[in-house]
């Protein structure tokens, strides 16, 4: 079995040199450091409920394929379905839900494989033929310019207008207006529905900025000889192998030719104090039973391509402290992303395998969401119960 080590691909003059850094040494207290224990113990972050393993946190806060704290307005298509990375990202039986604490407006076609919730009083406004496989909840009126199909029940705290088919019961306030001639529901019940905000935005569960500050002074960089500036200013393709442990980098900045490959060999927490500016793809390769918690203190800018692990999205978690995640070209993102203060701006098409729990999302291209249902069971390895799929 090869010794556990960190491998970094460095550019020296006109050639690339692979430099094998320190093997994992004994811990100073005589114990066994994380980098020498195979996959290592689960990574734990402090929350309002105490120290929790990150898999349990992610399974609780990221139950939607997309949950936006602010109103969600898209001029393009929005599609969601579900996959299960435990079976090589094959289609999953559970739904893929979309939520916003504000109103929802979609100018392109909308196809939601799970439930749809828009808690804002502006309600839901759809301009093209659309479908919601499970339930729909609207904090205001529901307006559909073209045919809308809802597979389950619908709770609408306002009027309903348009050609709408509801497979179950349509719940409405007592005085709400409806286009009776164009609405087809199994039953209509006047019971004054109340729609609760789906996204936990007012009290973030994890403070990524506090975690980064703590990691700057307490990490395992010294055990493996990791320079905190190792990935700051790369111009050529690079490769970083990380054994189990907690590591800190000051920043990550790569040029347009500097594609970066991270191989995660155990349970790894990687903290970045400053900005992450990626001019080329960053691919994460996760060994069996390994996982990555990637905590970013500054803005994240990405020039397009693949970011994360498309085949193991539930085992790559991104915790964002900043207000901006800017995707300047077509992007395929594979991760569970938690950034309740972060606005994600996509200049091209955006495909997410995993989940987005963010402040806001803007996109100039089509948005496709593949919720990784393996995330619902991510906390079971540390004794937390699996989360139930949304209805």
HELIX and SHEET records of a PDB file:
HELIX    1   1 UNK A   34  UNK A   36  5                                   3    
HELIX    2   2 UNK A   54  UNK A   61  1                                   8    
HELIX    3   3 UNK A   85  UNK A   87  5                                   3    
HELIX    4   4 UNK A  180  UNK A  182  5                                   3    
HELIX    5   5 UNK A  208  UNK A  217  1                                  10    
HELIX    6   6 UNK A  221  UNK A  224  1                                   4    
HELIX    7   7 UNK A  313  UNK A  315  5                                   3    
HELIX    8   8 UNK A  373  UNK A  377  5                                   5    
HELIX    9   9 UNK A  380  UNK A  382  5                                   3    
SHEET    1   A 2 UNK A   5  UNK A  12  0                                        
SHEET    2   A 2 UNK A  15  UNK A  23 -1                                        
SHEET    1   B 2 UNK A  44  UNK A  47  0                                        
SHEET    2   B 2 UNK A  50  UNK A  53 -1                                        
SHEET    1   C17 UNK A  90  UNK A  91  0                                        
SHEET    2   C17 UNK A  78  UNK A  84 -1                                        
SHEET    3   C17 UNK A 110  UNK A 112  1                                        
SHEET    4   C17 UNK A 130  UNK A 132  1                                        
SHEET    5   C17 UNK A 148  UNK A 150  1                                        
SHEET    6   C17 UNK A 164  UNK A 172  1                                        
SHEET    7   C17 UNK A 154  UNK A 156  1                                        
SHEET    8   C17 UNK A 136  UNK A 138  1                                        
SHEET    9   C17 UNK A 116  UNK A 118  1                                        
SHEET   10   C17 UNK A  98  UNK A 100  1                                        
SHEET   11   C17 UNK A  66  UNK A  68  1                                        
SHEET   12   C17 UNK A 350  UNK A 363  1                                        
SHEET   13   C17 UNK A 331  UNK A 346  1                                        
SHEET   14   C17 UNK A 305  UNK A 308  1                                        
SHEET   15   C17 UNK A 282  UNK A 286  1                                        
SHEET   16   C17 UNK A 260  UNK A 264  1                                        
SHEET   17   C17 UNK A 238  UNK A 242  1                                        
SHEET    1   D17 UNK A  90  UNK A  91  0                                        
SHEET    2   D17 UNK A  78  UNK A  84 -1                                        
SHEET    3   D17 UNK A 110  UNK A 112  1                                        
SHEET    4   D17 UNK A 130  UNK A 132  1                                        
SHEET    5   D17 UNK A 148  UNK A 150  1                                        
SHEET    6   D17 UNK A 164  UNK A 172  1                                        
SHEET    7   D17 UNK A 154  UNK A 156  1                                        
SHEET    8   D17 UNK A 136  UNK A 138  1                                        
SHEET    9   D17 UNK A 116  UNK A 118  1                                        
SHEET   10   D17 UNK A  98  UNK A 100  1                                        
SHEET   11   D17 UNK A  66  UNK A  68  1                                        
SHEET   12   D17 UNK A 350  UNK A 363  1                                        
SHEET   13   D17 UNK A 331  UNK A 346  1                                        
SHEET   14   D17 UNK A 316  UNK A 320  1                                        
SHEET   15   D17 UNK A 291  UNK A 296  1                                        
SHEET   16   D17 UNK A 267  UNK A 272  1                                        
SHEET   17   D17 UNK A 245  UNK A 249  1                                        
SHEET    1   E18 UNK A  90  UNK A  91  0                                        
SHEET    2   E18 UNK A  78  UNK A  84 -1                                        
SHEET    3   E18 UNK A 110  UNK A 112  1                                        
SHEET    4   E18 UNK A 130  UNK A 132  1                                        
SHEET    5   E18 UNK A 148  UNK A 150  1                                        
SHEET    6   E18 UNK A 164  UNK A 172  1                                        
SHEET    7   E18 UNK A 154  UNK A 156  1                                        
SHEET    8   E18 UNK A 136  UNK A 138  1                                        
SHEET    9   E18 UNK A 116  UNK A 118  1                                        
SHEET   10   E18 UNK A  98  UNK A 100  1                                        
SHEET   11   E18 UNK A  66  UNK A  68  1                                        
SHEET   12   E18 UNK A 350  UNK A 363  1                                        
SHEET   13   E18 UNK A 331  UNK A 346  1                                        
SHEET   14   E18 UNK A 324  UNK A 327  1                                        
SHEET   15   E18 UNK A 300  UNK A 302  1                                        
SHEET   16   E18 UNK A 276  UNK A 278  1                                        
SHEET   17   E18 UNK A 252  UNK A 254  1                                        
SHEET   18   E18 UNK A 232  UNK A 234  1                                        
SHEET    1   F 5 UNK A  72  UNK A  74  0                                        
SHEET    2   F 5 UNK A 104  UNK A 106  1                                        
SHEET    3   F 5 UNK A 124  UNK A 126  1                                        
SHEET    4   F 5 UNK A 142  UNK A 144  1                                        
SHEET    5   F 5 UNK A 160  UNK A 161  1                                        
SHEET    1   G 3 UNK A  90  UNK A  91  0                                        
SHEET    2   G 3 UNK A  78  UNK A  84 -1                                        
SHEET    3   G 3 UNK A 367  UNK A 372  1                                        
SHEET    1   H 7 UNK A  90  UNK A  91  0                                        
SHEET    2   H 7 UNK A  78  UNK A  84 -1                                        
SHEET    3   H 7 UNK A 110  UNK A 112  1                                        
SHEET    4   H 7 UNK A 130  UNK A 132  1                                        
SHEET    5   H 7 UNK A 148  UNK A 150  1                                        
SHEET    6   H 7 UNK A 164  UNK A 172  1                                        
SHEET    7   H 7 UNK A 183  UNK A 190  1                                        
END                                                                             
